[in-house]
């Protein structure tokens, strides 16, 4: 029965592996978006710099707080939505820094909104992009 995952496949989705994969993906996103270290720290919820650099050096050993996991989930969702909406990778990556007239951004960029510091700001940007993709704005 292919619908049931073998035990070794279920183990692949452990919180530790998901955290490591999320951190590696975030590093690629940060590079694509041209994020400074300070911007990365803010998006991840302001972990201590030493912790952040330890996560980057050894993502497989990172024990992430729930807040950071939620932030990573939103950031990965934002990135994925942009890749779908704007198939040109350069345009998708540049979008986060461009002024946006949508009401949720008030003329500022999506990155400015995300850097406000709350998980809810990341979630708002993700929901906005989901609505643009056809999921409806709630």
Secondary structure, 3 states (H helix, E strand, C coil): CCCCCCHHHHHCCCHHHHHHHHHHHHHHHHHHHCCCHHHHHHHCCCCCHHHHHHHHHCHHHCCCCHHHHHHHHHHHHHHHHHHHHCCCHHHHHHHCCCECCCCCCCCCEHHHHHCCCCHHHHHHHHHHHHHHHHHCCC
